Amino acid sequence: MKTFPIKILIAITTTLISCNDTNTNTLIENKTEFVNGLASSTFKVWGNCEMCKETIEGSLKIDGVIDSEWNTETKAMVVSYDTVKVSLNQIEKNIALVGYDNEKYKGDDAAYKNLPECCQYERK
């Protein structure tokens, strides 16, 4: 029995990963880094457009959040925050409260139903 050379397997795997639909299947590495007493976390938040971006980032205009940036293409949220004032758990809950699913919390159903039609993404 013949075996596939490692280079072919790598090429096939790379192709499969790069063909993922950016709306639902983009692989995002959940991570948190700490620098000078502040944390920076990356995680996935579902959504569609610039209006979603405004709502998602707007939900994080709270004490302790230094900066937040949600990418409409990759669905990656990067947030910098003071862990003395706010937790990652609270940040993820705030996003869910305005109707957006993330990897930890499902978005509030009533808030989701009130989102503009263009913001109603395919729920996980």
trRosetta pair geometry for C-beta under 8 A, 3 or more apart (Angstrom, degrees):
i j d omega theta_ij theta_ji phi_ij phi_ji
4 8 4.9 -114 -179 78 104 124
4 9 5.3 117 114 -52 127 94
5 8 5.1 93 64 4 80 103
5 9 7.4 -152 97 -3 43 88
6 9 5.6 -57 -151 39 37 112
6 10 6.3 38 153 -21 70 105
7 10 5.7 -53 -147 36 32 112
7 11 6.4 33 154 -20 64 106
8 11 5.6 -53 -147 36 32 112
8 12 6.4 31 154 -18 65 105
9 12 5.8 -54 -146 37 31 110
9 13 6.2 30 156 -17 65 108
10 13 5.8 -57 -146 39 30 111
10 14 6.1 30 156 -20 65 108
11 14 5.8 -54 -144 37 28 111
11 15 6.3 29 156 -19 63 107
12 15 5.8 -56 -150 36 29 112
12 16 6.4 28 154 -18 64 106
13 16 5.8 -56 -149 36 30 110
13 17 6.4 27 155 -16 65 107
14 17 5.9 -57 -148 38 30 109
14 18 6.2 21 158 -13 66 112
15 18 6.0 -62 -142 42 27 105
15 19 6.2 25 159 -21 64 112
16 19 6.0 -62 -146 35 27 110
16 20 7.8 54 152 -48 56 82
17 20 6.3 -27 -173 -16 39 111
17 27 6.9 -42 -155 6 100 134
20 25 3.9 -130 -170 105 107 113
20 26 5.9 151 113 -84 126 43
20 27 6.9 106 34 -17 171 84
21 24 5.3 16 93 40 115 87
21 25 5.0 83 51 22 76 107
21 26 7.7 -97 96 -40 46 73
22 25 7.7 -67 -78 55 14 69
22 26 5.1 36 -139 -56 55 119
22 73 5.5 -34 167 176 146 67
22 74 6.4 -76 -159 -98 104 39
22 75 7.3 164 166 -11 73 99
23 26 7.9 125 26 -14 14 102
23 48 7.3 13 -134 -109 109 72
23 75 7.4 101 -150 -48 31 127
23 121 7.1 -168 -177 -152 106 111
23 122 7.2 73 138 31 121 109
24 46 7.5 23 -110 -121 64 109
24 122 6.3 -32 -81 74 128 119
24 124 7.6 155 -149 -88 99 86
26 44 7.3 164 82 -116 94 124
26 74 5.2 -167 159 -157 161 64
26 75 5.8 153 51 34 129 107
26 76 7.6 -94 118 -44 133 89
28 42 6.6 -137 172 147 105 101
28 43 6.8 110 121 -161 128 27
28 44 4.4 149 44 -63 141 98
28 74 6.7 117 -84 157 111 103
28 75 6.9 -116 -38 87 142 88
28 76 5.0 172 -125 -97 132 93
29 42 6.7 39 85 96 70 125
30 41 7.7 -1 -168 -173 72 92
30 42 6.6 -167 -134 92 34 71
30 43 4.9 32 -118 -103 90 83
30 44 7.6 -76 -73 -2 89 81
30 103 6.6 -101 -76 59 132 159
31 41 7.0 -173 95 -144 44 56
31 42 5.3 13 49 45 81 102
32 39 5.5 -8 -172 -171 105 112
32 40 7.0 159 -153 80 55 43
32 41 4.3 -15 -99 -97 86 87
32 42 7.8 -166 -73 20 46 63
32 88 6.5 -75 -92 -72 139 150
33 39 7.0 150 78 -156 41 60
33 40 5.0 -14 59 58 92 95
33 41 7.9 179 20 -76 60 44
34 37 7.6 14 -176 -105 96 8
34 38 7.2 165 -151 83 60 36
34 39 5.4 -30 -96 -98 73 70
34 40 7.9 -179 -81 18 28 71
34 83 7.8 -29 -114 -15 109 139
35 38 6.1 -25 70 63 69 85
35 40 7.0 4 17 -2 106 112
37 82 7.3 9 137 -133 92 81
37 83 7.9 -137 174 31 62 96
37 84 7.9 -9 176 -17 104 113
38 66 6.4 2 -150 -12 137 149
38 80 5.9 25 159 -177 124 95
38 81 6.8 163 -163 82 86 25
38 82 5.9 -53 -112 -88 79 58
38 83 7.6 158 -141 -9 34 84
39 80 7.1 171 89 -150 47 51
39 81 5.7 -22 63 65 92 77
39 82 7.8 147 19 -108 83 12
39 83 5.1 73 -12 -51 123 108
39 88 7.1 -86 120 -59 148 103
40 78 6.7 6 -178 -175 96 90
40 79 7.2 176 -149 88 53 40
40 80 4.8 -18 -98 -98 83 78
40 81 7.9 145 -89 17 39 64
41 77 8.0 8 106 107 85 91
41 78 7.4 176 88 -147 42 47
41 79 5.6 -13 58 59 87 88
41 81 7.6 -23 11 23 104 108
41 88 5.2 97 -47 -117 169 121
41 91 7.4 142 59 74 138 153
42 76 5.9 -7 -166 -171 100 105
42 77 6.9 162 -148 82 48 53
42 78 5.1 -11 -97 -99 83 76
43 76 7.6 149 79 -151 19 62
43 77 5.6 -20 66 58 69 101
43 92 7.1 -22 83 -95 156 111
43 102 6.1 54 127 -175 119 116
43 103 5.7 -120 -176 22 109 118
43 104 7.6 -10 178 -12 153 102
44 75 5.1 33 -154 122 86 107
44 76 6.4 -47 -97 -98 59 50
44 77 7.1 139 -129 10 9 89
44 102 6.4 155 92 -153 58 69
44 103 5.3 82 55 -42 94 106
45 56 5.8 120 133 -144 150 140
45 70 5.9 -57 61 -131 130 122
45 75 6.0 -158 65 179 50 81
45 76 7.9 85 23 -161 79 9
45 77 4.6 54 -4 -34 119 124
45 95 5.7 -88 -124 176 132 148
45 100 5.4 34 -178 147 103 126
45 101 7.3 158 -156 89 56 48
45 102 4.7 -30 -101 -96 73 93
46 75 6.1 0 -101 -148 38 132
46 100 6.1 -175 68 -168 70 81
46 101 4.5 14 29 64 122 97
46 102 7.3 -156 6 -82 75 40
46 107 7.8 -106 61 -23 106 125
46 121 5.1 -166 156 97 103 151
46 122 8.0 -109 -170 70 134 56
46 123 7.3 126 110 -120 161 47
46 124 6.5 -162 -49 -26 151 104
47 52 3.3 151 180 170 122 145
47 53 7.1 152 123 -55 146 52
47 55 8.0 -178 -130 64 139 108
47 56 6.0 -87 -48 -45 161 135
47 70 7.0 31 45 157 144 139
47 72 7.2 -85 101 -124 102 68
47 75 6.7 154 38 -124 76 87
47 100 5.5 -16 -66 -129 105 122
47 119 6.7 -24 -154 -156 85 81
47 121 5.7 -140 -123 -32 19 142
48 52 5.3 133 46 -21 61 144
48 72 7.2 15 140 -156 28 96
48 118 6.2 -146 96 155 141 71
48 119 5.8 -161 38 -124 112 39
48 120 7.9 -1 -10 52 137 27
48 121 5.0 -176 -45 -79 97 98
49 52 5.2 114 53 6 56 100
49 53 7.2 -100 116 -5 41 92
49 72 6.2 33 -136 -141 19 130
49 118 5.4 -7 6 142 150 112
49 119 6.4 -100 37 -87 102 69
50 53 5.1 -45 -149 30 39 120
50 54 6.6 43 152 -21 65 98
50 72 6.5 -38 -67 -72 53 148
51 54 5.7 -48 -152 32 35 113
51 55 6.6 30 152 -14 65 106
51 116 5.9 -17 128 40 158 136
51 118 6.4 89 36 86 134 114
51 119 5.4 -95 96 -68 113 116
52 55 5.9 -62 -151 41 32 107
52 56 5.9 28 156 -18 70 111
52 70 7.6 -107 122 115 89 142
52 72 7.0 122 67 -113 113 93
52 100 7.0 112 -163 -95 99 128
52 115 7.8 32 -97 -160 81 131
52 119 4.9 157 -72 -133 89 97
52 121 7.6 47 -100 -37 150 118
53 56 6.0 -56 -139 40 25 108
53 57 6.0 14 166 -6 63 113
53 70 5.2 -168 -129 77 74 108
53 72 5.7 -59 -57 -64 119 99
54 57 6.4 -62 -140 46 21 101
54 58 5.7 26 158 -26 61 117
55 58 5.5 -56 -140 38 25 116
55 59 6.6 33 157 -29 61 100
55 98 5.4 -179 165 152 102 136
55 99 7.5 -20 147 49 142 107
55 100 7.3 147 108 -34 111 124
55 115 7.4 -104 7 -122 178 102
55 119 7.2 50 17 -146 146 150
56 59 6.0 -52 -159 21 28 112
56 60 7.6 11 149 -7 57 106
56 68 7.8 -142 128 142 84 130
56 70 4.7 21 99 -19 139 163
56 77 7.0 -123 160 -100 129 120
56 95 5.8 25 -147 -135 81 99
56 98 7.0 -173 -93 80 43 135
56 100 5.5 3 -96 3 99 168
57 60 6.0 -67 -163 38 41 107
57 61 7.8 59 143 -42 66 87
57 68 5.0 172 -134 98 80 113
57 69 7.2 22 -102 -101 122 27
57 70 5.7 -138 -55 6 91 106
58 61 5.8 -29 -161 -6 47 114
58 98 7.5 130 80 -113 95 166
59 94 4.6 156 155 146 103 96
59 95 5.3 140 92 -93 146 46
59 97 6.8 157 -149 64 128 95
59 98 4.5 -123 -80 -10 132 139
59 100 7.9 -150 3 27 155 120
60 65 4.7 -166 168 -171 94 171
60 68 4.4 68 85 -23 152 159
60 79 6.3 -119 -154 -125 157 129
60 91 6.2 31 -115 -144 108 89
60 94 6.1 124 -83 104 61 141
60 95 7.3 3 -54 -66 98 86
61 65 7.1 -114 -108 69 18 129
62 65 5.4 72 59 6 74 115
62 86 6.3 110 107 -92 115 148
62 90 8.0 -116 101 137 156 116
62 94 6.6 -122 -14 -107 144 160
63 85 5.4 -113 134 175 89 129
63 86 6.8 158 96 -46 63 113
64 81 5.3 40 144 -167 84 99
64 82 4.7 -118 -149 56 74 91
64 83 8.0 112 -169 -67 118 12
64 84 7.5 -156 -123 73 110 60
64 85 2.9 -165 -91 102 110 113
64 86 3.2 153 100 -3 147 107
65 68 6.0 -9 176 -38 125 110
65 79 6.3 -50 -144 -171 104 110
65 80 7.5 109 -167 81 60 53
65 81 4.8 -35 -108 -101 53 102
65 86 6.1 -30 -48 53 74 158
65 91 6.8 124 -89 -107 116 109
66 80 4.2 -53 65 105 114 101
66 81 5.9 -167 5 -90 84 36
66 82 6.8 103 -43 -28 102 82
67 79 7.1 -179 93 -149 54 48
67 80 4.6 26 47 39 90 110
68 77 6.8 -14 -167 -169 96 95
68 78 7.2 163 -152 87 48 51
68 79 4.4 -1 -108 -108 86 88
68 80 7.6 -147 -68 26 50 63
69 77 7.4 158 83 -153 45 50
69 78 5.1 -8 60 58 94 95
69 79 7.7 -177 24 -75 57 52
70 75 7.7 -16 -173 -157 91 36
70 76 7.4 176 -149 90 52 42
70 77 4.8 -17 -100 -100 82 78
70 78 8.0 -179 -79 22 38 61
71 74 4.5 16 101 43 131 94
71 75 6.7 -56 80 -3 81 13
71 76 4.8 15 34 51 118 83
71 77 7.8 -150 14 -71 73 35
71 78 8.0 46 -20 -2 101 98
72 75 7.7 17 -164 -73 19 50
77 95 7.4 -52 -95 -95 167 157
77 102 7.3 -40 13 -120 142 123
79 91 5.8 162 109 -170 164 150
81 85 7.4 -127 175 69 92 97
81 86 5.3 -78 180 74 132 111
81 88 7.6 163 56 -78 139 62
81 91 6.5 -133 -35 -68 162 137
82 85 4.5 45 89 21 109 108
82 86 6.7 82 68 28 68 82
83 86 7.3 -89 -121 70 29 49
83 87 6.7 52 -148 -104 73 55
86 90 5.2 -118 -166 74 84 132
86 91 6.3 90 149 -54 118 90
87 90 4.7 101 56 4 79 98
87 91 7.1 -136 100 -4 46 86
88 91 5.4 -52 -150 35 37 117
88 92 6.3 35 154 -17 68 105
89 92 6.0 -57 -150 38 28 108
89 93 6.4 29 152 -19 63 108
89 104 7.5 -124 -126 146 63 159
90 93 5.5 -52 -145 37 34 114
90 94 6.3 40 154 -25 65 102
91 94 5.8 -51 -151 29 29 113
91 95 6.9 28 152 -16 61 103
92 95 5.8 -52 -154 33 34 112
92 96 6.6 33 150 -17 65 107
92 102 5.2 -128 -151 76 93 148
92 103 8.0 -70 -140 55 132 68
92 104 4.7 25 162 57 153 130
92 105 5.5 137 144 10 99 115
93 96 5.6 -58 -150 39 35 112
93 97 6.3 42 152 -29 68 103
93 105 5.9 109 -98 -36 52 168
94 97 5.6 -48 -149 26 31 116
94 98 7.2 19 157 -9 60 101
95 98 6.5 -66 -161 37 33 101
95 100 5.1 -66 165 73 88 111
95 102 5.5 61 94 -33 135 129
95 105 7.5 138 75 67 89 118
95 107 7.6 -77 131 -98 71 89
96 99 7.7 134 -176 -3 35 7
96 100 6.6 -109 -97 71 35 58
96 101 7.0 44 -112 -110 84 32
96 102 6.3 -97 -62 15 90 97
96 105 3.7 -64 -62 116 154 124
96 106 6.5 81 -145 88 119 28
96 107 4.9 -151 -150 -104 61 45
96 108 6.1 110 148 -25 73 74
97 107 7.9 -100 2 -150 10 65
97 108 5.4 38 -142 -21 35 129
97 111 6.5 109 157 -31 42 164
98 107 7.4 -58 80 -147 47 105
98 108 7.4 104 16 30 8 113
98 111 5.5 -161 -173 174 23 143
99 107 4.4 49 176 173 30 128
99 108 5.7 -67 -82 59 53 80
99 111 3.5 -139 -61 120 91 96
99 112 3.9 157 -155 -73 98 53
99 113 7.9 -142 -126 14 125 43
99 114 7.0 -136 -74 56 146 82
99 115 5.1 -178 127 -48 158 116
99 119 7.8 65 108 134 133 120
100 107 4.7 138 43 -90 11 129
100 112 7.8 148 -61 -94 34 88
101 105 7.3 -156 -145 101 52 55
101 106 5.3 -18 -113 -136 94 50
101 107 4.7 -85 -53 -14 56 95
101 121 8.0 -119 28 77 107 122
101 123 6.2 122 -27 -143 144 79
101 124 5.6 -174 143 18 160 108
102 105 5.7 29 51 49 92 75
102 107 7.9 101 -8 -58 66 81
106 123 7.8 49 -150 -166 100 116
106 124 7.8 -136 -110 61 89 97
107 111 6.4 -113 167 79 97 110
107 112 4.9 108 113 -65 121 111
107 123 7.8 -119 38 -120 109 109
108 111 4.0 64 80 16 110 113
108 112 6.5 -178 87 -16 54 85
109 112 5.6 -55 -146 34 30 114
109 113 6.4 29 157 -19 65 105
110 113 5.9 -53 -149 35 31 111
110 114 6.6 22 153 -12 62 110
111 114 5.8 -65 -152 42 32 108
111 115 7.1 52 147 -44 63 89
112 115 5.8 -35 -160 -1 38 116
112 120 6.9 94 174 -120 83 84
112 123 7.5 31 -162 -82 153 126
115 119 4.0 -112 165 93 117 119
115 120 5.5 153 84 -66 115 74
116 119 4.8 84 60 8 78 108
116 120 7.6 -138 96 -20 41 84
117 120 5.8 -48 -153 15 38 114
